């Protein structure tokens, strides 16, 4: 619910509002399974939409699609409306666009290998340091040569080319191990079998298609179907991190606005940080810190604040903490850590309250005037105006047919890229070698007759100049996470 004071989140000692001016200071929604995190996420998402702020969220359990449909009265919702004292509560759906990496339950989302970049791709493939080094060589070679890495076959062909010419690459780029190339190719095969080949290619996602408003001025809510995607946690987390880096690299600096220009909800956030190497964690921390100046608010949703590294957790200023269970010493420590992250309330035992919260209750601390943290309050969370639960298949299909982006991404495009160029180059060099061999044989047969021919070395040199010379000087610029920097 959005009003003149911001987004009404619930009722504590007084009504609790999220101030849009500080919504880009990021946030956290935490709590055990079944305590109400999803409803809090839904409430905030539709609140931002009503303020005209576009939103992205991942539907990991398949029940957030109901945000597109109007809610309906039921005893629990009516009771909460009365408890909070909400007047003229209207049930309404929101302008939603469905997306799906696999293209089954929404518009397909694609990116290119180049746009993903070697750092994120290494995480996706779970490569060793040596294998990541070889992958970086392949990207560097493609950048130097102006070769487009669009899909998986482009990357595989480039890696094979690097392996076949390892001696030449060693003097220019560094050592190339055939075993490392083989390991990368095996990991790419696993990725293909998981269905990820549909994610790499064109037309690539234009991030501005996320940052749209409906005709009535409400922000577009972009819903990613993530139930199947979550079966591959590394693909899920790497994709969302890539999306975050796209926002960072694409959007201009705007500073602090009256409201964010975009809000990004990162559900199952612990998957982003599990087994992440230190170098990647430093990059994530840097992106989260700097993306605020692009007008983007990032909200992590997870079971416990301890799932988030301290360097990132310290940047999450707006906190919604649902109940945690304290059955083990580790659980008790997590509860204490969560309690310590709040500005104390002398009238509330925060540690005890965290374990006693009912479903639909939360401890909430949001930034107030001057950006100071509000005192933590035990809060009854408002019900969303939209449906709590999934949209039906027919409702989803109707929205897809009427989507403003219908037909833009559905048809894949396969244009000339590294695979075609390197294959053509290999055929041309093979043809030149065959021609040179034939020429050498002819020369021997006609020796002494006064005929002059180009030597084998001269022929090959000219061939390489023709095929390579026109491609130099076209390096691309890569951003903070190694993705291709685009000035759209």
C-alpha positions as CSV (number, residue, x, y, z in Angstrom):
1,X,0.0,0.0,0.0
2,X,1.5,3.3,-1.1
3,X,0.5,6.7,0.2
4,X,1.8,10.2,0.8
5,X,4.1,8.9,3.6
6,X,5.5,6.1,1.4
7,X,4.6,2.4,1.5
8,X,2.6,1.3,4.5
9,X,4.2,-1.9,5.7
10,X,2.2,-2.6,8.8
11,X,1.2,-1.5,12.3
12,X,3.6,-1.6,15.2
13,X,3.6,0.9,18.0
14,X,2.5,3.2,15.2
15,X,2.0,2.7,11.5
16,X,5.3,1.7,9.8
17,X,6.1,3.2,6.4
18,X,9.0,2.6,4.0
19,X,10.2,6.0,2.8
20,X,10.8,5.8,-1.0
21,X,13.6,8.4,-0.8
22,X,15.7,5.8,1.1
23,X,14.5,2.7,-0.7
24,X,17.7,2.6,-2.7
25,X,19.6,2.0,0.5
26,X,18.8,-1.6,0.0
27,X,17.0,-4.1,2.3
28,X,16.6,-7.5,3.8
29,X,13.6,-9.8,4.3
30,X,14.5,-12.7,6.5
31,X,12.7,-15.5,8.3
32,X,12.2,-19.2,8.6
33,X,10.1,-21.1,6.0
34,X,6.4,-20.4,6.3
35,X,6.7,-17.2,8.4
36,X,5.5,-14.8,5.8
37,X,8.5,-13.6,3.8
38,X,6.7,-14.1,0.5
39,X,3.8,-12.0,1.5
40,X,6.1,-9.2,2.7
41,X,7.9,-9.3,-0.6
42,X,4.6,-9.2,-2.5
43,X,3.5,-6.2,-0.4
44,X,6.6,-4.2,-1.0
45,X,6.7,-5.1,-4.7
46,X,3.1,-3.8,-5.3
47,X,3.8,-0.8,-3.1
48,X,6.7,0.2,-5.3
49,X,4.6,-0.5,-8.4
50,X,1.9,1.9,-7.1
51,X,4.6,4.6,-6.7
52,X,5.5,4.1,-10.4
53,X,8.7,2.2,-9.7
54,X,9.4,-0.9,-11.9
55,X,10.3,-4.1,-10.0
56,X,12.0,-7.4,-10.7
57,X,11.4,-10.5,-8.6
58,X,12.0,-14.2,-8.9
59,X,9.1,-16.5,-8.3
60,X,11.0,-19.4,-6.8
61,X,7.9,-21.3,-5.4
62,X,5.5,-20.5,-8.2
63,X,3.1,-18.5,-6.0
64,X,4.1,-14.9,-6.7
65,X,2.4,-14.9,-10.1
66,X,-0.8,-14.0,-8.2
67,X,0.5,-10.4,-7.8
68,X,-0.9,-9.9,-11.3
69,X,-4.4,-10.7,-10.1
70,X,-6.8,-8.9,-7.8
71,X,-7.1,-10.4,-4.3
72,X,-10.4,-11.5,-2.8
73,X,-11.9,-11.2,0.7
74,X,-11.2,-14.0,3.1
75,X,-11.5,-14.2,6.9
76,X,-7.7,-13.9,7.6
77,X,-7.3,-10.9,5.3
78,X,-10.4,-9.2,6.6
79,X,-9.2,-9.7,10.2
80,X,-5.8,-8.1,9.4
81,X,-7.4,-5.2,7.6
82,X,-9.5,-4.5,10.8
83,X,-6.5,-4.9,13.2
84,X,-4.5,-2.4,11.3
85,X,-7.4,-0.1,10.7
86,X,-7.2,0.1,6.9
87,X,-10.0,2.1,5.3
88,X,-11.2,1.7,1.7
89,X,-9.0,-1.3,1.1
90,X,-9.2,-2.1,-2.6
91,X,-8.4,-5.5,-4.1
92,X,-6.4,-5.1,-7.3
93,X,-3.9,-6.8,-9.5
94,X,-0.7,-5.2,-10.8
95,X,0.9,-4.7,-14.3
96,X,3.0,-7.8,-14.5
97,X,5.2,-9.2,-17.3
98,X,6.3,-12.9,-17.0
99,X,9.8,-14.0,-17.9
100,X,11.4,-17.5,-18.1
101,X,14.9,-18.5,-19.1
102,X,13.5,-21.6,-20.7
103,X,10.7,-19.8,-22.5
104,X,8.0,-22.0,-21.1
105,X,6.1,-19.7,-18.7
106,X,7.1,-16.3,-19.9
107,X,9.1,-14.3,-22.4
108,X,12.5,-15.9,-23.0
109,X,15.5,-14.2,-21.4
110,X,18.8,-14.5,-23.3
111,X,22.2,-13.0,-23.0
112,X,25.4,-13.6,-25.0
113,X,28.5,-15.3,-23.8
114,X,30.4,-12.0,-24.2
115,X,27.9,-10.1,-22.1
116,X,28.1,-12.7,-19.4
117,X,31.9,-12.4,-19.2
118,X,34.6,-14.7,-18.1
119,X,34.3,-14.1,-14.3
120,X,30.6,-15.0,-14.0
121,X,30.9,-17.8,-16.5
122,X,33.7,-19.3,-14.5
123,X,31.5,-19.3,-11.4
124,X,28.7,-20.8,-13.4
125,X,31.0,-23.6,-14.6
126,X,32.7,-24.0,-11.2
127,X,36.1,-23.8,-12.8
128,X,39.5,-24.1,-11.1
129,X,41.9,-21.2,-11.2
130,X,43.9,-22.8,-14.0
131,X,40.7,-23.4,-16.0
132,X,39.5,-19.8,-15.4
133,X,42.8,-18.6,-16.7
134,X,42.3,-20.5,-20.0
135,X,38.8,-19.2,-20.3
136,X,40.1,-15.6,-19.8
137,X,42.6,-16.3,-22.7
138,X,39.7,-17.4,-24.9
139,X,37.8,-14.2,-24.1
140,X,40.9,-12.0,-24.6
141,X,41.6,-13.6,-28.0
142,X,38.0,-13.1,-29.1
143,X,38.1,-9.5,-28.0
144,X,41.3,-8.8,-29.8
145,X,40.1,-10.5,-33.0
146,X,36.7,-8.9,-33.0
147,X,35.0,-12.3,-32.8
148,X,31.5,-12.4,-31.4
149,X,30.9,-14.9,-28.6
150,X,27.1,-15.2,-28.7
151,X,26.2,-18.7,-27.8
152,X,27.8,-21.9,-26.4
153,X,28.9,-23.2,-29.8
154,X,30.9,-19.9,-30.3
155,X,32.7,-20.5,-27.0
156,X,33.4,-24.2,-27.7
157,X,34.8,-23.4,-31.2
158,X,37.0,-20.7,-29.7
159,X,38.3,-23.0,-27.0
160,X,39.0,-25.7,-29.6
161,X,40.9,-23.1,-31.7
162,X,42.9,-22.0,-28.7
163,X,43.8,-25.6,-27.8
164,X,44.8,-26.5,-31.4
165,X,47.1,-23.4,-31.5
166,X,48.4,-23.7,-27.9
167,X,52.0,-23.1,-28.8
168,X,51.3,-19.8,-30.6
169,X,49.0,-18.7,-27.8
170,X,51.5,-19.4,-25.1
171,X,53.9,-16.7,-26.3
172,X,51.1,-14.1,-26.6
173,X,48.5,-14.8,-23.9
174,X,50.1,-17.4,-21.6
175,X,50.1,-21.2,-21.1
176,X,47.2,-23.2,-22.5
177,X,46.7,-26.6,-21.1
178,X,44.8,-29.2,-23.2
179,X,43.5,-30.8,-20.0
180,X,42.0,-27.4,-18.9
181,X,40.3,-26.9,-22.2
182,X,38.9,-30.4,-22.0
183,X,37.6,-29.8,-18.5
184,X,35.9,-26.5,-19.6
185,X,34.3,-28.3,-22.5
186,X,33.0,-31.0,-20.3
187,X,31.4,-28.4,-18.0
188,X,29.8,-26.7,-21.0
189,X,28.3,-30.1,-21.9
190,X,26.8,-30.4,-18.4
191,X,25.4,-26.9,-18.8
192,X,23.8,-27.7,-22.1
193,X,22.1,-30.8,-20.7
194,X,20.7,-28.7,-18.0
195,X,19.0,-26.6,-20.6
196,X,21.2,-23.5,-20.3
197,X,21.9,-23.4,-24.0
198,X,18.6,-21.6,-24.4
199,X,19.9,-18.8,-22.2
200,X,22.9,-17.9,-24.4
201,X,22.1,-16.3,-27.8
202,X,20.1,-13.5,-29.4
203,X,18.0,-11.5,-29.2
204,X,19.7,-10.6,-25.9
205,X,17.7,-8.9,-23.2
206,X,17.5,-5.1,-23.4
207,X,17.5,-4.2,-19.7
208,X,15.3,-1.2,-20.5
209,X,12.5,-3.6,-21.2
210,X,12.5,-4.2,-17.4
211,X,12.4,-0.5,-16.6
212,X,8.9,0.4,-17.9
213,X,5.7,1.8,-16.5
214,X,2.1,0.9,-17.4
215,X,-0.3,3.4,-19.0
216,X,-1.7,4.2,-15.6
217,X,1.7,5.2,-14.3
218,X,2.3,2.1,-12.2
219,X,5.7,0.4,-12.4
220,X,6.0,-2.8,-14.3
221,X,6.5,-5.9,-12.1
222,X,8.8,-8.3,-13.9
223,X,8.2,-11.9,-12.6
224,X,10.8,-14.5,-13.4
225,X,9.6,-18.1,-13.3
226,X,12.3,-19.6,-11.2
227,X,10.9,-22.9,-9.9
228,X,12.7,-25.0,-12.6
229,X,15.7,-22.6,-12.6
230,X,16.2,-23.2,-8.9
231,X,17.0,-26.9,-9.7
232,X,20.3,-25.5,-10.8
233,X,21.2,-23.2,-8.0
234,X,24.5,-22.1,-9.6
235,X,22.7,-21.1,-12.8
236,X,20.0,-19.3,-10.8
237,X,22.5,-17.2,-8.7
238,X,24.8,-16.5,-11.6
239,X,21.9,-15.3,-13.7
240,X,20.6,-12.9,-11.0
241,X,24.1,-11.6,-10.4
242,X,24.6,-11.1,-14.2
243,X,21.2,-9.2,-14.2
244,X,22.4,-7.0,-11.3
245,X,25.7,-6.3,-13.2
246,X,23.7,-5.4,-16.3
247,X,21.7,-2.8,-14.3
248,X,25.0,-1.5,-12.9
249,X,26.8,-1.2,-16.2
250,X,23.8,0.2,-18.1
251,X,22.1,2.8,-15.9
252,X,23.6,6.3,-15.6
253,X,24.4,7.8,-12.2
254,X,21.5,9.7,-10.7
255,X,22.3,9.8,-7.0
256,X,19.5,9.8,-4.4
257,X,16.1,10.4,-5.9
258,X,12.6,10.9,-4.4
259,X,12.0,7.2,-5.2
260,X,14.1,4.5,-6.8
261,X,14.1,4.1,-10.6
262,X,14.1,0.3,-10.2
263,X,13.9,-2.3,-7.3
264,X,15.5,-5.7,-7.5
265,X,14.4,-8.5,-5.2
266,X,16.9,-11.3,-4.8
267,X,15.1,-14.4,-3.4
268,X,17.0,-17.4,-2.0
269,X,20.0,-15.0,-1.6
270,X,22.1,-17.5,0.2
271,X,22.7,-19.3,-3.1
272,X,24.6,-16.2,-4.3
273,X,27.1,-16.4,-1.5
274,X,27.5,-20.2,-1.1
275,X,31.0,-21.3,-2.1
276,X,31.7,-17.9,-3.8
277,X,35.4,-17.2,-4.0
278,X,36.8,-14.2,-2.2
279,X,37.4,-12.2,-5.4
280,X,33.7,-12.6,-6.5
281,X,32.4,-11.7,-3.0
282,X,34.5,-8.5,-3.3
283,X,32.9,-7.7,-6.6
284,X,29.4,-8.4,-5.3
285,X,30.0,-6.1,-2.3
286,X,31.3,-3.4,-4.7
287,X,28.3,-3.7,-7.0
288,X,25.8,-3.6,-4.2
289,X,27.5,-0.5,-2.7
290,X,27.8,1.4,-6.0
291,X,24.5,0.5,-7.6
292,X,22.6,2.7,-5.1
293,X,23.9,5.7,-7.0
294,X,22.2,4.4,-10.1
295,X,18.8,4.6,-8.3
296,X,18.5,0.9,-7.8
297,X,17.4,-0.7,-4.6
298,X,18.4,-4.3,-3.9
299,X,16.4,-6.4,-1.4
300,X,17.8,-9.8,-0.4
301,X,15.3,-12.5,0.8
302,X,16.7,-15.4,2.8
303,X,16.1,-17.5,5.9
304,X,18.6,-15.9,8.2
305,X,20.7,-12.7,8.1
306,X,23.7,-14.9,8.8
307,X,23.3,-16.2,5.2
308,X,24.6,-12.8,4.0
309,X,28.3,-11.8,4.4
310,X,28.8,-9.0,6.9
311,X,30.3,-6.8,4.2
312,X,27.0,-6.9,2.2
313,X,24.7,-7.2,5.3
314,X,26.0,-3.9,6.5
315,X,24.7,-2.2,3.4
316,X,21.1,-3.4,3.9
317,X,19.4,-0.6,5.7
318,X,15.7,-1.5,5.6
319,X,15.1,-4.7,7.5
320,X,12.0,-7.0,7.8
321,X,12.7,-9.9,10.1
322,X,10.1,-12.7,10.4
323,X,10.3,-15.5,13.0
324,X,13.5,-17.6,13.4
325,X,13.7,-20.9,15.3
326,X,16.3,-21.4,17.9
327,X,16.6,-25.2,18.4
328,X,20.4,-25.5,18.2
329,X,23.3,-23.4,19.4
330,X,23.9,-22.3,15.8
331,X,20.2,-21.2,15.5
332,X,20.5,-19.3,18.8
333,X,23.6,-17.5,17.5
334,X,21.7,-16.6,14.3
335,X,18.9,-15.1,16.3
336,X,21.3,-13.0,18.4
337,X,23.0,-11.8,15.2
338,X,19.7,-10.8,13.7
339,X,18.7,-9.0,16.9
340,X,21.9,-7.1,17.1
341,X,21.4,-5.7,13.6
342,X,18.5,-3.6,14.8
343,X,18.4,-0.2,16.5
344,X,17.3,-1.2,20.0
345,X,13.8,-0.5,21.3
346,X,13.8,-0.2,25.1
347,X,10.2,-1.5,25.2
348,X,11.1,-4.7,23.3
349,X,13.2,-7.8,24.0
350,X,14.3,-8.3,20.4
351,X,16.0,-11.7,20.9
352,X,12.9,-13.1,22.5
353,X,10.5,-11.5,20.1
354,X,12.2,-13.0,17.0
355,X,11.4,-16.5,18.2
356,X,7.8,-15.6,19.2
357,X,6.6,-13.9,16.1
358,X,3.4,-15.3,14.5
359,X,2.9,-15.8,10.8
360,X,2.4,-12.4,9.3
361,X,4.3,-10.6,12.0
362,X,7.8,-9.2,11.7
363,X,10.3,-7.1,13.5
364,X,10.8,-4.1,11.2
365,X,13.3,-1.2,11.1
366,X,13.2,1.2,8.2
367,X,15.2,4.3,7.4
368,X,13.5,7.5,8.7
369,X,14.2,11.2,8.0
370,X,17.9,12.0,7.4
371,X,18.5,8.3,6.7
372,X,18.6,7.2,10.3
373,X,17.5,3.7,11.2
374,X,14.1,3.6,12.9
375,X,13.7,1.9,16.3
376,X,12.7,-1.8,15.7
377,X,9.0,-2.4,16.1
378,X,7.0,-5.7,16.4
379,X,4.7,-5.2,13.4
380,X,1.5,-6.7,12.0
381,X,2.3,-6.8,8.3
382,X,-0.3,-5.4,5.9
383,X,-2.0,-7.8,3.5
384,X,-1.3,-7.2,-0.2
385,X,-4.0,-6.0,-2.5
386,X,-3.3,-8.7,-5.0
387,X,-3.9,-12.4,-4.8
388,X,-1.9,-14.4,-2.2
389,X,-1.2,-17.5,-4.3
390,X,-0.5,-18.4,-7.9
391,X,-2.2,-17.2,-11.1
392,X,-3.9,-19.9,-13.1
393,X,-2.4,-21.1,-16.4
394,X,-5.1,-19.4,-18.4
395,X,-4.5,-16.1,-16.6
396,X,-0.8,-16.3,-17.3
397,X,-1.4,-17.1,-21.0
398,X,-3.8,-14.1,-21.2
399,X,-1.1,-11.8,-19.8
400,X,1.5,-13.2,-22.1
401,X,-0.7,-12.6,-25.2
402,X,-1.5,-9.0,-24.1
403,X,2.1,-8.2,-22.9
404,X,3.7,-5.1,-24.3
405,X,6.7,-7.2,-25.2
406,X,4.9,-10.0,-26.9
407,X,6.9,-11.3,-29.9
408,X,10.1,-9.4,-29.1
409,X,12.1,-12.2,-27.7
410,X,10.3,-15.4,-28.7
411,X,12.2,-16.1,-31.9
412,X,15.9,-16.9,-31.5
413,X,18.4,-15.4,-34.0
414,X,21.7,-17.1,-35.0
415,X,23.9,-14.6,-36.9
416,X,27.5,-15.0,-38.0
417,X,29.8,-15.1,-35.0
418,X,32.9,-16.8,-33.7
419,X,31.8,-20.3,-34.6
420,X,31.2,-19.4,-38.3
421,X,34.3,-17.1,-38.5
422,X,36.7,-19.6,-37.0
423,X,35.3,-22.5,-39.0
424,X,35.6,-20.5,-42.2
425,X,39.1,-19.5,-41.3
426,X,40.1,-23.1,-40.6
427,X,38.7,-24.1,-44.0
428,X,40.5,-21.3,-45.8
429,X,43.8,-22.1,-44.2
430,X,43.4,-25.7,-45.0
431,X,42.6,-24.8,-48.6
432,X,45.6,-22.5,-48.8
433,X,47.8,-25.2,-47.4
434,X,46.5,-27.6,-50.0
435,X,47.0,-25.0,-52.7
436,X,50.5,-24.3,-51.5
437,X,51.4,-28.0,-51.5
438,X,50.1,-28.3,-55.0
439,X,52.1,-25.2,-56.0
440,X,55.2,-26.7,-54.5
441,X,54.7,-29.9,-56.4
442,X,54.1,-28.0,-59.7
443,X,57.2,-25.9,-59.0
444,X,59.4,-29.0,-58.7
445,X,58.0,-30.4,-61.9
446,X,58.7,-27.2,-63.8
447,X,62.0,-26.2,-62.1
448,X,64.5,-24.6,-64.5
449,X,61.8,-23.4,-67.0
450,X,62.0,-19.8,-65.8
451,X,58.7,-19.7,-63.9
452,X,58.5,-17.9,-60.6
453,X,55.9,-18.6,-58.0
454,X,55.1,-17.3,-54.5
455,X,56.7,-19.5,-51.8
456,X,54.6,-21.5,-49.4
457,X,55.5,-19.1,-46.5
458,X,54.6,-16.1,-48.5
459,X,51.2,-17.6,-49.5
460,X,50.3,-18.5,-45.9
461,X,51.5,-15.1,-44.6
462,X,49.2,-13.2,-47.1
463,X,46.3,-15.5,-46.2
464,X,46.7,-14.7,-42.5
465,X,46.9,-11.0,-43.2
466,X,43.7,-11.2,-45.2
467,X,41.8,-13.1,-42.6
468,X,43.1,-11.5,-39.4
469,X,44.3,-8.0,-40.4
470,X,40.8,-6.6,-40.8
471,X,39.8,-7.8,-37.3
472,X,42.5,-6.1,-35.1
473,X,41.8,-3.0,-33.0
474,X,38.3,-4.0,-32.0
475,X,38.7,-4.9,-28.3
476,X,35.6,-4.5,-26.2
477,X,35.5,-2.9,-22.8
478,X,34.5,-5.1,-19.9
479,X,32.7,-3.9,-16.8
480,X,33.2,-4.5,-13.1
481,X,32.1,-8.2,-13.2
482,X,33.7,-8.9,-16.6
483,X,30.6,-8.5,-18.6
484,X,30.7,-6.6,-21.9
485,X,30.2,-2.9,-21.2
486,X,27.5,-1.4,-23.4
487,X,26.5,2.2,-23.9
488,X,22.9,1.8,-24.9
